[in-house]
């Protein structure tokens, strides 16, 4: 697989024009779904041709791993094959046998199709293109997770796709159940250690970014069906809830969100409020509970990593400085809200106790921008990364811009 992160999506609609539109949107890959969509081979062949003409990689998820499943789309010029239900090494080798030319596999040769330049490509060059086809083994069971290192290590397999939705369906567990998350994380570690390429799906761009941060190299963001539905639903909601023109310009914010995003934004606002309340009104013991186990907290350049370090920081804050503080947070703006991830920006003004009794007073100690990355785990939202970037710091009884 080509080095670097690739962004793609699933294609379900039986229309080649969809591939053309997605290519214009800037995607790297489309995965045409022959397993779950009502597509015929003629339409798929046209989709592959459009993709190649538009400079986007056409992958196809096939319904099985026999020669009959893969040969027609390979002849049509597919750049990649996603093979479902690969649970063990035997299944992986069976897929390689059908997809790769000899001596690695048993794929039949037919240069008269698009893959062979309609008969104009020399036989050696045509056979050489077979090695360029990306073979992706899709893991959909706990057995597959347990065998993922061995599957990825099969000669002829280029990447492994961890199908989280399929795993949830096969195990009866929700995607965010800790037991399943732990198994997926272990499988990821095996692939990282072996240098294997990881692929996965994501509900939205924010979730895809988190996948890339975890070392994935191919992420399929939603489906063509989902993109059409989501953008249409947002447009309808905005049209029906926007203020009339006579009342002034439409304000950005919650009115452009879907109902699910509005619900999530309310929960996230409550989370942000609870964290600052804990810091100001308790001994700090409960602050870390609002962060993920592997969360990061950066305050004006000083970084903490892990819930334990964050917990210790806030528990010991009274020993480090003023025992009274008030964090005033305003302009909370959600940059992106997805199903399992979100990003927000807010402004923070910190007032801290300055002076000794009986003339204690509060003085401004910091003005900062707060960048929060959230994830949805175990049925609730948590902070995964918080960056507090100082805009003004106290100096000589005033606030000044910090030195770069």
N, C-alpha and C positions, 0 to 999 in steps of 0.2 A: 504493500500500500504506500502511496505517496506520503512523504514526510510532511508533518504539519497537521493541524486540526481541520477536519472537514465537517461542514454543516450540510445536512440534507433533510429530506422529508419523505414520507410515504405517499405514493400516488395510488388513489383508489378509483377516481373517475375514469371512465373509458373514453377519454378524449385526448388526442395528441396535443391539442392546443394548451391543455393544462401544463404539460411539460414545458412548452414554450414560455408560458407566463412565469413559471417557477424559475426557469433559467434567467429570465430578465430580472427577477428579484434578487439574483446574486448567489443562489445556492451553488454548492460544489457538487452535490450528488442528489439524484432522485432514486428512490427504490420503488420500482413498479411492482405492485403486490399481486402476484398470480396465486398466492395461497388463499387470501381472504377476500379479494375483490372479484367482481364479476367481469373479468377481462378475457377477451379471446386473443389468440396468438397473432392474428392479423393486426389488431389494434396495438398490441404490445410491440410488434415489429416496427410499426410506424412511430410509436413513442420513442423507441430506441434511436431511430433515424433522426427525429427532431432533436433529441438530446445531443447526439453527436454533432449535428450541424450547428447547435447553439453553444457548444463548448462546455456542456455539463455532463458529468459521468452518469451513464445509465446503468444502474444495478437492477437486478430482478430477484425478488423473493419467489422461489419456485415452490411448488406444492410437495415435492419429494426429492429424492436423491438418486433416481435412476437416470439412465441415458435419455429416456423419453421425456423426463421432466426438464432436463437441462439443455439437450442438444438444439432444439429449435431456437431458443433465445440466444444461445451462444452463436449460432450461425447468423442470427439477426444482428449481432454486434454488441451484445451486452458486455459492459466493462467489468461487471462484478456479479456474483451469484451469492445470494443469502440462502443458506440451507437451513430449514427449520428442524427442530427436534433432534439435535445432535446430543446424545446423552453419554456417548462413550467413544473410545478410540475406533472401534469397529465401524460405527456410523460415520465418523470423520473420514476414515479410509475409503468407505464406500462412496462418499461424496467426491473425494479426490479422483477416484477411479473413473467416475462419470464425467468430470469437468476437465481434467488435464489430459493433454496429448501423451502418447507413449514417449518415453518409457515410464513416466511417473503414473500415468493413468491409461484409460482405454477409450478416450473420446474419439469419435469418428471424424475423419477429415472430409470437408466439403468446401473448397475455396470459391465455389460459384456464388455464395451468398455475400451479404454485406461485410461479414468478418474477413472475407477473402478478397475484398475490393471488387466484388462482382466478377471474379475470375481473372482480374488483372494483376493480382499480387502473386509473386513467385511462391512456390510451395515452401521453401525454407523460411521466407518472411512470414508467410501465413502461419506456419507452425510456431514461429517465434512469438506471434501475438498471443498464443495460448498461455504463455507464461505471464503475460501482463494482466490476465483476468484475475480479479481479486475474489478470493473464496472466503466467505464469512460463515462461520459455524454459529448457529443461534442456540443458546443455552436456555432451556425452558423448564428444567426440573432440578431438584436437589441433587439427583445423581449426576446431572451435567455439571453442576457447580463443583461437586466433589472431584470430578474428572477433568476440570477445565484446563489444568496445566498440561495434562497428557494430550487432550484434544488439540490445544493450541500448538503443541509441539509436533503434531503430525505433519510431515513434509507435504506441502501443497496447500495447507491451511494458512491463510494470511491474517485473519483476525477472528476474534470471538465476540459475539453479540450477547450481552446479558439481558435477556428479555424479562424485565421486572414484572410487567403485567402478567406475562405467561407464568412466571414463578408464583405470583400471588394466586393465580387460578389453579395451578397444579398442587399447591400446598394448602390452599384454603386459608392462607394468612394474608392480611392486608400488607401492602407494600412497605408501610412504615412501622410494622411490628419489629421490635428489637431483635427477636430471634432470626428473622429473615434478613434484616439489615446486617447482622453480624456475619451471616453466611456469605452474603454478597461482598461485604468488605474483605472477608478472608479470600474469596476468589479473586478479587481485585489485587490483593497483595501477591498472590501466586503469579498472576500475569505480569505485574510490575517486576517481580523478582526474575522472571524468565524472559523479560524483554518482549512480551507478546502484545500485540495491538488489541486494544479494547474498544468496543462499540456499544452503543446503547441508545435508547430513545429518551426524549424529554418533552415535557408538556409545553414549555415555552423557552424563550431565549435566555431568561435568567437561570432556569434550571439547566439548560445546556452549558452555560458558562460554568456552573458548579461542576458539571461532569468533566469538562476540560480541565478544571483546576484539580480534579482527582485523577488525572492522567489518562482520560479517554481521548481517543484521536478521531473517532467518527461518532457524531451525535445526530440522530434524526429528530428534528423538532416538529412534533405533531404530524398531521396528515393534511392533504389538500382539502379534504372534507372539513376538518376542524378549522383550518385557516379561513375558509369561506364562511362557515357558520359564525366564528368568533367575530370577524370583522363586520359581518352584516348585523349581528346582534348588538355590537357596540354602536354602530351607526344608528340603528333603530332606537336604542335606548337614549342616545344623545339627542336625537331629533325630538323625541317625545318628552324629554325632561329639560331641555334647554330653555332659558329665559327668552321671552319675546324680544325682538330687535328694539322695540321702543323702550325697553328697560335697560338698555346698554349692552355692551359686548358680553358674550357668554364667557363665564369664568372657567378656566381649566380646573380639573380636579375630579371629585367624586362623580360628577355627572357624566364623565366619559368612561366610567367603569361599568363592568357587568355586575349583576347582582351578587355573584360569588366574590368578585373582587371587593365590592363594598363591604360585604361581611368580613372578609379577611382584613381589610383596612381598619375596621372597628376593633377587631381582636388585636391587631398590631399596635394600634394607638394605645389600647389598654396595657399592653405589654410594656411599651416605652414609658408610660406614666408610672406603672408599678415599680419599674427598675429605679427611676429617679426618686420615687417616694421611699423605697427601701434604703437608698443611700442617705437621704436626708433625715429620716425619722426612726431608723433602727440602728442596731449595732453593725449592720452590714452582713449579718450571717446568712440572709436569704437572697442576697443579690445574685450570687453565682448560679442559683437554681434557674435563672432565666437565660443562661447561656448553655450552648451545647458542650459536650465533654471536651471537644477539641477546639473550642472557640479561641479567638484572638481578640485582644484588647490593646489598642495603641493610643496612648495619651501624650500628645505633643511630642511624638517621636520615640517615647519609651514603650516597648512592646511586652505584653504578657501573653503566654500561650498555655491554653488548657484551663478547664474550669477550676482545678485545684489552685492554680496560681492566682486566678481572678478572685477566688474565695479568700485566699490569704491576704490579698491586697486590700480588699474592702473590710475584712475583719480587723486588720491592724491599722486602719486609717487614723483612728483617734490618737494612736501613739506617735504618728508622724506629724500631725499638725493640728489645726483648729478643730475643736470638738463640735462646732456648729457650722452648718453649711446649708445653702439653699441653691438648688439648681433650677433655673428658670429656662424652660424649653419652649421654643416657639417656631412657627413656620415649618411644622412637620409636613414634609411633602414626600409622597410615595412615588419614586421614579419608575418602579415596575412591580407589579403584584401578580405572581403566578400561583399555580395550585400548591406547590411545595417550596417555593422560594420567593423572596421579595427584597427590594432595596429601597432605602429611605434616606432622606437628607433633612436635617433639622438644625436650628440655631440654638446655641447654649450660652447662657450668661450665668456664671457662677459667682455667688456672693459667699464670702467666708468670714468667720469671726476674727476680728482684729482688735487687740487691746485686752487689758486685764480688768477684772471686776474692781470696783462696781461700774466702771465706765466701758463696758463691753460694747462693741459696735460691729456692724457688718460692712465690709468693703468689697467692691468688685474685684475678683481675683482672676477672671478669665472670660474672654469672649471667644467662642469657637464654633466651627462647623462640625456636626456629628454625622458620620456616614455609617449606616447600619445595614448589614446583610443578614437576612432572616432565613431560616429553614423551618419546614413543618415536620416535626418528628413526634411520634407517639401521641398523635392526636392534638398537639398544641404547637404554637409558634415559639421559637427560641432564637436568640441572637447568636449567630455563628461568627460574625466579625464586626467589631465596633472600632471606628477610627475617629478620634477626637483631634481635630486639626485646629491649632490656635490661630486666631486672627488678631487678637489683641492680648497683651500680657501686662501685669501691673509693673509700673516703674515710676518712682518719685511721686507717689500719690495720684497717679493717673494711669491710663491704659495706653500702651503704645503698640505699634505693629512689630511683631517679633522679627529678629534678624533672619535673613534667608539662610 
